[in-house]
């Protein structure tokens, strides 16, 4: 069995991050964490005391990450590049600090060995995603930084750009695809993304929520389309990226204790999103026999 890299984008709450790390702590795994630069009081030593079996790395480069902005893509690429410089891993799993692995590590490694070479990227078949892409990618958006003022500016700017027929994508021969920005990808696709950072930023750099498109566009418009585990998933809860995500009850829905059975009985390998605000994370760790 080969080694796997787990890449975690963490922005707040140490206990959530500890739960995530505990669920993937295994001698066959290396863990790489990008700590949001806005997290000023992060205790780097505390997490090292938690990890028993994996090798733990922090990305040297840290950036402030804002919802909806290109910074999420940049942080993802930082983590991917940090891991790829360390080793040629069989798989790179991109997670958030509010994710937990819900299967044993033996199950996880057996599954990815059986499906070696497949790319686990959620691509929606809904026409809505093309419409979202047309709005979120074809116009220039200022990076919001969660600013209400900038959101208003973007709304006015979009109307002006629409009036003048602005379309950033019209000269790009690509098909717009979107879906979840959390994925499990091969070493070959990881290197492809790193080698094409300029292309990714050209397509997504001025977009809004463009992290919901960059994996999908780069895979679907390349040879990696043929390696996708499942194309055109009907919903986020399908297993195309092996993440159990509920977008019907929230954006995404925050799972609770009463969702435990459905989560553990699913075919997914990770669940998003869970927090220590309820007992669900501990219930999952207990079920996996993790202390």
Buried (B, 14 or more C-beta within 10 A) or exposed (E): EBBBBBBBBBBEBBEBBBBBBBBBBBEBBBBBBBBBBEBEEBEEEEBEEBBEEBBBBBBEEBBEBBEBBBBBBBBBBBBBBBBBEBBEBBBBBBBBBBBBBBBBBEEBBEBBEEBEEBBBBBBBEBEEBEEBBEBBBBBBBBBBBEEEEBBEBBEEBBEEBEEEEBEBBEEBEBEBBBBBBBBBBBBEBBBBBBEBBEBBBEBBBBBBBBBBBBBBBBBBBBEBBEBBBBBBBEBBBBBBBBBBBBEEEEEBBBBEEEBBEEBBEBEBBBBBBBBBEBEBBBBBBEEBEBE
